[in-house]
Amino acid sequence: MIDVNTVKVRVKGEYACFTQPALKVERMTYPCMTPSAARGVLECILWKPEFQWVVKSIRILKPIAFSSFKRNELSSIQSGAPIDITAIDAKGSPMNRAQRNSIVLRDVEYIIEAAIFMSEANIQKVKERDKKEGRKPCEPIVKYRDMFLRRLNKGQCWHQPYLGTREFSCDFFPVTQEDENRANELNLTYPIGSMLFDVWYDKDHNAKPIYMYDAVIHNSTLICPNELNEQMLSTSHLRAKQGTFVNSILFDFNKQEE
């Protein structure tokens, strides 16, 4: 079930790059944050294997501004073996490095509105676990929503949120009425067209990108379609298997906070 109460978080950063998949060699950003990037920010603040985030909308608080510069990037994909960035060929040119142009967003600020989704099976698992460990009974969705709000107000996160790529880190804050008024005053309308919504994985972990078609920012707001959110609820890559070594560490780490 999806929580009827949504949470909001304001994020801001000096730069952002939400790369269009068709232009990933020379990076070209979308004009605003993508739903998958918004989900990534929320998971940086609070992630649990029992639930997943459903992004409802993204509000733009500042005018869209682009900037262009070159960055040193790796020319091959990182694998298990480390890449030697100092290696050179016979001509003295770098073998594993390349300068690539990037068109990014400058001075960005957004409001992300999202809700928590938990399956009935996971709700029962959490209730049984709480009962077994002697905790006060409560609704798991309410517990995780309150946990997120506490972490948001304290500025806590698993790791620093970022806007598209890790070098573009961002700050996050609770949302005030003044922030909402700024979005209304901007009153931005911007046609985007085709935009990556998220990547859906089947049971065999085969990836399939999901796109929003004819996406438009109205009144400074990008609405995430309900039908695409419902499709993402069946993806296999967001809900990790419970009981694994990593998840047991996370559970132990969060016992005090819960």
Backbone as a ProteinNet text record, in pm:
[ID]
protein_1_A
[PRIMARY]
MIDVNTVKVRVKGEYACFTQPALKVERMTYPCMTPSAARGVLECILWKPEFQWVVKSIRILKPIAFSSFKRNELSSIQSGAPIDITAIDAKGSPMNRAQRNSIVLRDVEYIIEAAIFMSEANIQKVKERDKKEGRKPCEPIVKYRDMFLRRLNKGQCWHQPYLGTREFSCDFFPVTQEDENRANELNLTYPIGSMLFDVWYDKDHNAKPIYMYDAVIHNSTLICPNELNEQMLSTSHLRAKQGTFVNSILFDFNKQEE
[TERTIARY]
82.9	0	87	35.5	106.3	53.6	143.7	106.2	24.2	-85.8	-170.4	-107.4	-18.4	51.3	187	213.3	340.1	439.2	565.1	670.8	733.9	791.3	855.2	994.2	1086.2	1222.3	1272	1340.3	1398.1	1546.4	1591.6	1733.2	1787	1912	1974.7	2121.9	2174.1	2313.6	2365.7	2497.1	2560.6	2547.6	2559.4	2546.7	2465.6	2410.8	2337.9	2349.7	2353.8	2360	2276.3	2156.2	2065.8	2076.1	2174.5	2218.4	2109.2	2090.6	2001.3	2070.2	2005.3	2071	2121.9	2054	2095.8	2222.5	2260.4	2375.9	2472.3	2505.7	2582.9	2733.9	2782.2	2926.6	2965.7	2907.7	2917.9	2792.9	2807	2691.3	2605.2	2475.4	2376.9	2264.6	2240	2143.6	2000.7	1905.1	1765.3	1749.5	1644.6	1627.6	1586.1	1547.9	1514.4	1543.2	1528.5	1555.4	1462.2	1515.8	1434.8	1377.5	1266.3	1210.5	1308	1389.7	1485.9	1592.8	1634.1	1731.1	1669.1	1540.9	1471.3	1463.1	1433.4	1429.6	1566.6	1672.6	1807.2	1837.7	1789.8	1810.1	1738.9	1615.3	1538.8	1605.2	1658.4	1723.7	1854.7	1918.7	2037.7	2002.6	1883.1	1840.5	1790	1701.8	1650.9	1621.6	1688.6	1664	1640.4	1539.4	1510.3	1470	1509.5	1470.5	1321.8	1250.8	1108.5	1019.7	1066.8	980.6	1055.8	982.5	1044	970.9	1041.3	986.7	909.2	796.1	715.4	716.3	783.8	794.9	667.5	603.3	477.2	497.9	584.4	607.1	741.4	790.2	914.8	885.7	911.1	885.6	1017.3	1019.6	1140	1129.7	1233.7	1232.2	1314.7	1399.2	1483.4	1476.5	1497.2	1494.2	1598	1565.2	1655.8	1772.3	1893.6	2014.5	2116.1	2176.8	2274.5	2415.9	2510.4	2651.4	2727.4	2838	2915.2	3061.1	3119.9	3261.5	3311.3	3441	3502.4	3550.2	3538.1	3582.7	3670.3	3761.5	3841.8	3762.4	3735.6	3657.6	3732.2	3691.8	3748.3	3689.3	3772.8	3724.6	3676.4	3683.9	3632.6	3551.9	3468.6	3381	3458.2	3436.2	3501.7	3451.7	3544.5	3509.9	3576	3588.9	3650.4	3796.4	3866.1	4007.6	4019	4104.6	4120.1	4176.8	4134.5	4182.1	4303.2	4409.3	4530.9	4514.8	4488.2	4464.2	4593.6	4707.7	4835.9	4892.4	4828.3	4882.4	4880.4	4987.1	4996.2	5034.5	4998.2	5033.5	5169.7	5204.9	5336.4	5354.8	5244.9	5253.5	5252.9	5242.4	5240.8	5104	4997	4860.4	4799.9	4714	4650.9	4568.8	4581.5	4509.3	4367.9	4350.1	4221.3	4150.8	4200.1	4137.3	4101.8	3997.3	3954.6	3884.4	3902.3	3829.6	3698.7	3589.6	3457.9	3382.9	3307.2	3227	3099.3	3055.9	2932.8	2849.3	2723.2	2628.6	2541.2	2554.8	2490.6	2400.7	2323.6	2240.1	2319	2294	2366.3	2269	2307.1	2230.4	2086.5	2069.1	1938.2	1881.8	1748.7	1679.7	1544	1511.2	1388.2	1317.6	1187	1109.4	1062.8	1099.1	1058.9	943.5	834.1	720.9	709.1	704.7	704.5	626.6	596.1	525.6	595.3	568.1	627.5	531.5	586.6	509.4	565.1	473.9	511	408.9	456.6	365.6	307.5	193.6	130.1	221	294.8	386	494.8	552.1	657	602	478.6	416.1	404.4	359.1	346	481.4	584.1	718.1	771.2	750.3	799.3	723.7	592.3	513.4	558.2	583.1	628.5	767.3	853.6	988.1	983	899	886.1	831.3	732.6	674.1	777.4	856.7	958.2	1064.8	1098.1	1203.2	1148	1016.5	958.3	936	921	897.6	749.3	722.3	584.7	519.2	402.6	340	296	320.8	278.3	273.6	213.6	207.4	345.6	401.3	536.4	550.1	448.3	458.7	469.3	388.3	393.7	529.8	583.3	713.9	823.2	824.2	928.6	910.7	785.1	762.4	815	784.2	833.2	985.5	1041.7	1187.1	1251.7	1192.1	1244.8	1239.4	1127.8	1113.6	1213	1238.6	1339.3	1477.3	1511.4	1642.2	1652.7	1543.2	1542.5	1566.3	1497.7	1511.4	1649.4	1712	1844.9	1957	1923	2026.3	2103.3	2040.2	2107.8	2086	2186	2174	2272.5	2241.1	2333	2462.5	2449.6	2563.6	2514.1	2605.9	2567.7	2484.5	2364.2	2283.5	2352.5	2320	2381.6	2277.6	2308.2	2215.4	2263.5	2231.6	2265.3	2396.1	2504.8	2636.4	2696.6	2781.4	2827.8	2910.7	2975.8	3054.9	2967.3	2838.3	2746.2	2660.5	2721.8	2650	2551.7	2455	2352.2	2322.8	2262.9	2213.9	2063.9	2011.3	1867.1	1809.4	1683.2	1618.4	1470.3	1405.8	1259.7	1196	1076.3	1006.2	917.9	924.3	841.1	739.9	643.5	545.5	611.8	716.8	790.1	849.8	897.9	951.9	842.8	724.8	612.8	574.4	576.4	541	641.3	767.4	870.1	843.6	801.2	769.3	648.1	548.6	429.6	462.7	550.8	589.1	669.2	751.6	828.7	735.1	632.5	528.8	590.5	681.8	757.3	679.7	676.4	624.7	737.1	769.2	884.2	855.8	844.9	824.5	954	946.5	1063.9	1062.7	945.7	936.1	960.4	1042.5	1073.5	1172.6	1142.5	1228.2	1234.4	1354	1369.6	1298.9	1209.7	1139.7	1218.2	1254.1	1331.6	1369.4	1443.1	1482.1	1412	1333.1	1255.6	1328.7	1332.7	1398.3	1295.2	1302.8	1213.1	1271.6	1207.1	1251.1	1388.9	1427.5	1559.9	1663.1	1623.7	1711.6	1754.9	1668.7	1692.6	1636.6	1718.2	1681.1	1596.4	1498.6	1415.2	1388.6	1440.2	1414.5	1268.5	1212.9	1076.1	1081.8	1010	1015	880.6	888.2	771.6	771	660.9	650.3	568.1	609.7	543.1	540.9	649.7	658.9	668.4	594.8	591.1	591.8	668.9	665.2	556.4	453.6	344.9	348.6	340.2	340.7	456.7	572.5	697.4	692.9	602.4	585.7	589.6	670.8	671.8	597	483.1	401.1	447.8	466.4	505.3	378.5	358.7	234.6	213.7	90.5	59.1	81.8	51.9	66.7	212.4	306.7	448	496.2	445.8	479.4	430.5	309.8	255.8	338.9	388.4	473.6	604.8	659.8	786.6	773.3	651.8	633.2	665.4	666.5	694.5	839.4	924.3	1063.3	1134.9	1240	1309.2	1436.8	1479.5	1610.1	1603.3	1482.4	1472.4	1460.5	1404.4	1382.3	1484.9	1586	1691	1637.4	1700.8	1659	1688.3	1590.6	1609.9	1682.9	1759.2	1831.5	1973.2	2015.9	2152.9	2245	2374.2	2471.7	2463	2454.9	2449.8	2324.9	2209.5	2084.9	2082.1	2143.7	2147.3	2226	2331.7	2409.1	2322.5	2247.1	2159.9	2052.4	1993.8	1891.8	1949.6	2066.6	2128.9	2162.8	2208.8	2247.5	2128.3	2008.7	1889.9	1805.6	1843.1	1758.8	1737	1843.8	1830.5	1738.4	1754.4	1674.6	1528.4	1497.4	1359.6	1293
-118.8	0	124.7	232.4	359.4	451.6	513.1	604.4	720.2	750.9	862.5	996.7	997.4	1119.7	1126.3	1235.3	1252.3	1329.2	1317.6	1395.8	1485.1	1596.2	1690.7	1725	1740.8	1779	1877.9	1981	2080.5	2050.7	2049.5	2024.6	2139.3	2172.7	2279.1	2246.7	2292	2266.8	2366.5	2374.6	2468.5	2421.3	2289.7	2231.7	2103.5	2062.7	1936.4	1886.7	1754.9	1696.1	1568.6	1580.8	1466	1421.4	1336.4	1305.8	1239	1288.1	1223.5	1098	980.7	855.1	855.8	926.7	929.6	1011.9	1092.3	1181.4	1160.7	1035.1	1005.4	1017	1025.1	1041.5	1185.7	1279.5	1420.9	1453	1468.5	1476	1599.1	1575.1	1682.2	1657.2	1751.1	1731.9	1758.4	1695.5	1735.7	1873.5	1947.7	2081.4	2081.9	1965.9	1961.2	1821.1	1805.2	1677.5	1568.7	1448.5	1334.2	1263.6	1189.9	1116.6	1016.1	951.6	855	924.5	1044.7	1120.8	1165.2	1202.2	1241.1	1123.3	1004.6	884.6	858.9	881.4	862	953.8	1078.6	1172.2	1122.5	1075.7	1026.4	903.9	815.6	695.4	728.7	840.4	883.5	920.8	977.8	1018.9	899.5	819.3	699.9	590.7	478.4	361.1	240.8	163.8	38	-64.6	-190.4	-291.1	-323.1	-283.1	-316.6	-224.5	-107.7	-14.3	51.9	121.1	199.6	332.4	428.7	563.5	576.7	645.1	677.9	829.3	879.9	1025.2	1075.5	1171.2	1226.1	1346.7	1438	1558.9	1620	1705.4	1779.7	1925.7	2014.9	2157.5	2230.8	2323.3	2400.5	2536	2572.6	2697.2	2808.6	2774.5	2876.1	2862.3	2972.2	2964.4	2866.2	2802	2703.5	2775.7	2740.2	2801.2	2692.1	2696.2	2595.9	2651.5	2560.4	2595.1	2483.8	2518.6	2420.7	2424.9	2306.8	2297.8	2157.6	2140.6	2010.6	1946.6	1813.6	1737.5	1621.6	1582.2	1462.7	1341	1249.2	1130.5	1005.3	892	763.4	724.6	665.6	622.8	479.1	408.7	272	258.2	155.4	134.6	70.9	122.6	66.5	-75.7	-167.3	-307.4	-349	-479.1	-528.4	-489.1	-483.3	-444.6	-292.8	-231	-84.6	-36.6	82.7	142.3	230.5	210.5	290.6	421.5	530.4	658.4	724.7	670	728.3	661.7	554	480	565.9	556.3	629.2	531.9	566.3	480.8	519.7	459.7	483.8	629.1	697.8	837.8	935.2	880.3	966.2	1017.9	966.4	1010.1	919.6	974	890.8	777.4	657.4	541.4	531.1	573.5	551.9	680.9	793	921	995.6	1078.2	1159.1	1284.1	1393.6	1516.3	1517.8	1537.2	1539.3	1664.6	1717.1	1836.2	1797	1880.4	1856.3	1984	1970.7	2081.3	2048.4	2126.9	2097.9	2214.5	2190.1	2295.4	2369.4	2499.4	2581.5	2643.6	2642	2704.3	2652.3	2528.6	2462.8	2446.2	2438.1	2416.5	2354.4	2246	2171.5	2134.5	2108.6	2046.5	1910.3	1805	1669.3	1627.9	1583	1530.1	1381.2	1299.9	1154.7	1087.1	960.5	879.2	744.2	673.8	542.5	433.5	334.5	216.1	94.4	15.7	-111.5	-216.4	-333.7	-444.2	-498.1	-565.2	-621.7	-724.5	-799.9	-901	-835.3	-725	-656.4	-588.3	-539.1	-478.8	-582.2	-702.6	-808.6	-851.8	-856.5	-894.2	-795.6	-666.1	-564.2	-571.5	-594.2	-605.5	-725.5	-837	-956	-935	-866.9	-840.4	-747.8	-643.6	-551.7	-624.4	-712.2	-786.8	-880.6	-945.6	-1038.7	-966.6	-843	-768.4	-681.7	-694.4	-625.1	-477.3	-434.1	-292.3	-259.3	-131.6	-85.7	-101.7	-167.6	-189.6	-58.6	-47.6	69.8	32.4	118.5	93.9	119.2	21.8	39.5	162.3	189.8	304.7	433.8	444.8	564.2	574.6	460.5	459.3	509.8	460.6	500.5	644.7	688.5	828.3	922	889.8	971.7	965.4	847.8	832.9	922.4	926.6	1012.6	1159.9	1202.3	1342.6	1379.6	1287.5	1314.4	1330.6	1242.4	1251	1378.2	1415.8	1537.7	1660.5	1667.7	1784	1791.5	1675.1	1672.8	1682.4	1672.4	1675	1545.1	1432.3	1302.4	1235.4	1159.2	1084.1	968.5	865.2	751.1	796.4	869.8	932.9	1060.6	1149.3	1282	1273.3	1328.8	1328.1	1406.5	1371.3	1438.9	1457.4	1546.6	1584.3	1527.8	1403.1	1340.1	1265.2	1331.6	1268	1302.5	1214.7	1226.6	1352.5	1406.7	1527.4	1650.6	1640.1	1751.7	1723.6	1733.5	1707.6	1821.1	1792.9	1892.7	1894.2	2004.2	2017	1991.3	1945.3	1918.1	1979	2023	2097.1	2060.6	2082.5	2072.3	2181.8	2158.3	2252.6	2344.4	2474.5	2572.9	2631.1	2704.9	2769	2873.3	2934.7	3031.6	2964.5	2841.9	2768.6	2741.8	2701.2	2676.8	2805.2	2917.5	3045.7	3085	3052.7	3084.5	3010.3	2884.2	2806.5	2866.2	2908.9	2969	3101.7	3178.6	3306.7	3287.7	3183.5	3156.3	3120.9	3038.4	3004.3	2962.8	2868.7	2827.1	2725.6	2746.9	2647.7	2614.5	2485.4	2444.8	2307.8	2299.5	2167.6	2087.2	1962.2	1875.6	1773	1716.1	1609.2	1474.5	1391.7	1259.5	1273.3	1205.7	1215.2	1080.1	1039.4	912.9	921.1	825.2	820.5	737.1	615.5	527	404.6	314.9	189.7	75.6	-1.4	-112.2	-242.9	-331.2	-461.2	-571.9	-672.9	-786.8	-885.2	-1001.4	-1097.8	-1156.4	-1151.9	-1199.9	-1087.9	-970.3	-853.8	-797.9	-811.7	-747.1	-604.9	-508.5	-367.7	-320.3	-236.4	-173.4	-29.1	68.2	208.5	245.4	324.1	373.4	524.3	571.2	712.5	780.6	908.6	996.4	1065.2	1057	1119.7	1248.2	1349.3	1480.1	1538	1519.1	1574.4	1726.5	1792.6	1939.2	1985.5	2090.1	2155.5	2261.6	2246.1	2343.3	2405.2	2538.5	2609.5	2562.8	2551.4	2513.1	2371.7	2286.7	2152.3	2046.6	1944.5	1826.6	1715.7	1674.5	1570.4	1434	1340.1	1203.4	1120.2	1064.9	991.2	871.3	853.8	743.3	607.8	596.9	466.7	421.9	518.1	481.5	446.2	518.7	484.5	344.4	309.4	176.6	68.2	98.4	2.1	-19.1	87.4	75.5	-2.9	-18.5	-93.4	-241.6	-289.4	-430.8	-456.4	-352.3	-372.1	-458.1	-526.7	-620.5	-563.2	-442.3	-394.5	-300.8	-266.6	-172.4	-242	-359.8	-429.6	-541.8	-515.1	-615.5	-730.2	-847.9	-963.1	-937.4	-963.7	-943.1	-1063.1	-1035.7	-1141.8	-1159	-1082.4	-1090.8	-1020.2	-1038	-982.9	-831	-765.7	-619.1	-568.6	-629.4	-583.3	-607.3	-716.1	-740.3	-631	-581.4	-470.7	-344.9	-319.2	-201.6	-210.7	-330.3	-347.9	-319.5	-374.8	-353.5	-205.4	-141.9	-0.6	88.2	48.4	132.2	98.6	-1.5	-42.1	72.6	144.6	253.9	362.5	394.6	503.1	465.4	340.3	297.1	296.3
0	0	0	-61.7	-68.7	40.7	111.5	219.2	163.2	227.2	181.4	218.3	316.2	357.2	288.4	220.4	149.6	236.3	200.2	264.3	158.6	203	111.8	163	69.2	103.3	-1.8	44.2	-47.2	-63.5	-187.2	-215.8	-300.7	-279.8	-358.5	-379.1	-491.3	-521.8	-622.9	-630	-722.8	-867	-886.7	-1020.5	-1013.2	-1128.9	-1139.7	-1282.6	-1298.8	-1432.8	-1435.3	-1491.5	-1507.5	-1653.1	-1678.5	-1814.7	-1897.2	-2019	-2114.2	-2167.5	-2160.6	-2201.3	-2344.7	-2433.8	-2573.9	-2594.4	-2495.3	-2508.7	-2392.4	-2363.1	-2242.6	-2263.2	-2387.7	-2409.4	-2380.5	-2455.9	-2422.2	-2341.7	-2212.3	-2122.6	-2149.9	-2165.8	-2181.6	-2082.2	-1994.5	-1887.9	-1933.7	-1865.8	-1878.7	-1813.5	-1848.7	-1790.8	-1644.6	-1589.9	-1447.4	-1394.2	-1265.3	-1200.4	-1251.9	-1271.3	-1312.8	-1189.9	-1204.6	-1090.5	-1029.4	-1112.9	-1058.7	-974.7	-1015.7	-936.7	-804.5	-807.9	-685.1	-588.5	-642.2	-558.5	-495.8	-572.9	-520.1	-402.7	-409.3	-298.7	-173.7	-190.1	-76	-13.9	-97.4	-45.4	24.7	-12	60.6	204.4	224	357.5	437.5	377.4	445.8	343.9	361.5	276.5	366.5	331.7	399.6	294.4	311.7	211.8	213.5	320.3	330.2	248.1	210.2	137.9	23.6	-60.9	-166.5	-179.6	-234.8	-249.3	-379.3	-372.6	-490	-503.6	-605.3	-625.6	-691.8	-627.8	-677.8	-769	-728.1	-807.1	-771.8	-861.3	-842.2	-875.4	-782.4	-801.7	-821.4	-915.4	-947.5	-878.5	-803.9	-726.8	-788.9	-886.5	-949.4	-1101.3	-1173.7	-1321	-1374.4	-1485.9	-1546.1	-1612.6	-1573.4	-1628.3	-1657.1	-1775.9	-1817.4	-1809.2	-1795.4	-1796.3	-1866.8	-1931.8	-2008.6	-1965	-1946.1	-1914.9	-1947.8	-1946.6	-1974.9	-1844.8	-1842.5	-1725.8	-1770.4	-1685	-1710.2	-1664.2	-1756	-1724.3	-1768	-1712.8	-1754.1	-1889.4	-1975.7	-2106.5	-2108.4	-1995.9	-1986.2	-1857.6	-1851.5	-1737.4	-1622.4	-1502.7	-1384.2	-1358.7	-1333	-1306.1	-1175.7	-1155.8	-1033.3	-1021.6	-1134.7	-1132.9	-1140.1	-1058.6	-1060.8	-1194	-1235.1	-1359.9	-1330.1	-1405.5	-1388.3	-1465.7	-1393.1	-1461.7	-1507.1	-1465.8	-1506.8	-1631.7	-1680.2	-1795.1	-1921.1	-2001.3	-2128.1	-2238	-2362.7	-2475.9	-2532	-2647.9	-2707.4	-2749.6	-2778.2	-2820.5	-2702.8	-2582	-2463.8	-2426.5	-2491	-2459.9	-2353.4	-2268	-2163.9	-2225.3	-2168.5	-2220.9	-2163	-2039.4	-1971.5	-1933.1	-1982.8	-1950.5	-2077.9	-2067.2	-2180.9	-2131	-2202.9	-2170.6	-2248.1	-2173.9	-2237.5	-2194.8	-2288.8	-2260.4	-2187.6	-2095	-2020.6	-2018.5	-2051.9	-2038.6	-1918	-1812	-1684.3	-1643.3	-1538.4	-1480.2	-1373.3	-1362.1	-1265	-1164.6	-1036.5	-929	-927.3	-884.8	-889.4	-749	-742.9	-616.4	-646.7	-576.1	-603	-473.2	-486.1	-378.8	-429.7	-358.7	-395.6	-304.7	-365.5	-289.5	-319.1	-215.4	-234.4	-122.7	-145	-46.2	-35	73.3	98.7	51.1	-18.6	-57.3	14.9	75.1	136.6	96.3	59.1	30	160.5	149.9	268.9	336	255.2	311.3	395.1	345	420.3	545	538.3	655.7	767.6	731.9	831.4	886.4	799.6	844.9	947.5	921.9	1014.6	1146.6	1140.3	1263.8	1346.6	1279.5	1351.4	1411	1338.2	1389.5	1510.7	1502.4	1615.7	1739.2	1716.7	1827.6	1889.8	1805.3	1853.4	1935.5	1897	1965	2077.6	2107.1	2220.9	2201.2	2077.1	2051.6	2061.3	2080.1	2087.2	1950.5	1942.4	1811.9	1746.3	1616.2	1540.1	1393.4	1313.7	1169.9	1108.5	1034.4	978.7	888.7	806.5	716.7	796.7	902.8	988.1	1055.2	1100.2	1166.7	1073.1	950.4	857.1	809.7	798.2	761.2	869.6	995.1	1106.1	1116.5	1088.3	1091.7	986.4	866.2	760	801.7	858.7	899	1007.7	1101.7	1204.6	1142.7	1051.5	986.2	902.1	836.9	756.1	843.2	956.4	1044.8	1109.4	1130.5	1191.2	1088.3	958.8	855.2	845	883.3	879.6	744.4	699.5	573.4	576.1	494.3	481.6	415.8	307.3	243.2	175.9	142.2	94.4	-33.6	-34.4	-158.5	-268.6	-392.1	-506	-617	-708.6	-815.1	-948.6	-972.3	-1100.3	-1098.5	-1066.2	-1056	-919.9	-869.8	-731.5	-705.8	-808.9	-784.6	-763.8	-795.4	-774.5	-650.7	-534.7	-410.2	-381.5	-293.9	-264.7	-115.4	-71.5	65.5	65.4	179.3	187.6	314.4	304.5	412	418	533.6	539	452	406.3	319	403.2	375.3	442.9	343.4	395.5	308.5	219.1	268.1	186.6	62.6	78.4	-36.2	-139.5	-93.7	-185	-257.9	-187.1	-249.3	-357.1	-335.3	-436.1	-565.7	-555.3	-675.4	-747	-671.2	-732	-799	-737.2	-796.4	-924.9	-929	-1051.8	-1166.3	-1139.2	-1237	-1371.8	-1365	-1483.2	-1566.2	-1697.4	-1791.9	-1889.6	-1900.5	-1981.9	-2042	-2176.7	-2239.4	-2242	-2198.4	-2193.8	-2305.6	-2334.3	-2433.5	-2368.1	-2432.2	-2377	-2262.3	-2150.6	-2032.6	-1962.6	-1923.9	-1851.1	-1716.6	-1690.7	-1562.6	-1462.4	-1500.3	-1414	-1495.6	-1435.6	-1500.8	-1427.9	-1501.6	-1445.7	-1472.7	-1370.9	-1383.9	-1365.5	-1454.7	-1439.3	-1338.4	-1322.3	-1221.9	-1252.7	-1381.3	-1419.9	-1419.5	-1368.3	-1355.6	-1490.5	-1590.4	-1719.4	-1714	-1754	-1740.4	-1858.2	-1826.5	-1928.7	-1887.8	-1963.8	-1928	-1952.1	-1860.6	-1872.2	-1894.5	-1995.4	-2032.8	-2010.1	-1975.3	-1977.1	-2114.1	-2183.2	-2314.5	-2304.5	-2379.6	-2376.9	-2235.7	-2163.1	-2027.3	-2034	-1946.4	-1943.5	-1798	-1771.2	-1641.3	-1644.5	-1560	-1549.4	-1411.1	-1406.3	-1277.6	-1190.2	-1252.7	-1184.6	-1127.2	-1176.8	-1120.3	-1230	-1209	-1294.3	-1222.3	-1277.2	-1215.9	-1265.8	-1173.4	-1208.1	-1230.4	-1349.9	-1379.9	-1287.5	-1243.2	-1151	-1216.5	-1347.8	-1413.2	-1418.9	-1432.3	-1433.3	-1292	-1193	-1054.9	-1019.6	-1065.2	-1038.5	-1106.4	-1226.3	-1295.5	-1220	-1162.9	-1090.7	-961.4	-910.4	-786.1	-802.9	-927.7	-952.3	-992.4	-989	-1027.6	-923.7	-966	-877.2	-817.3	-857.6	-812	-692.4	-646.2	-535.4	-400.6	-398.1	-272.1	-257.5	-177.4	-156.6	-72.5	-84.7	-4.9	142.3	225.8	368.1	427.6	531.3	598.4	548.2	446.6	399.9	498.8	479.6	573.2	580.3	464.8	462.2	531	500.3	560.5	710.9	757	901.4	971.9	907.4	964.4	970.8	862.7	861.2	968.6	985.5	1088.1	1227	1255.7	1385.5	1406.9	1298.9	1307.4	1340.1	1296.2	1311.4	1432.9	1509.1	1620.3	1719.8	1751.8	1845.9	1792.2	1665.5	1607.5	1601.4	1568.4	1561.3	1697.9
[MASK]
++++++++++++++++++++++++++++++++++++++++++++++++++++++++++++++++++++++++++++++++++++++++++++++++++++++++++++++++++++++++++++++++++++++++++++++++++++++++++++++++++++++++++++++++++++++++++++++++++++++++++++++++++++++++++++++++++++++++++++++++++++++++++++++++++

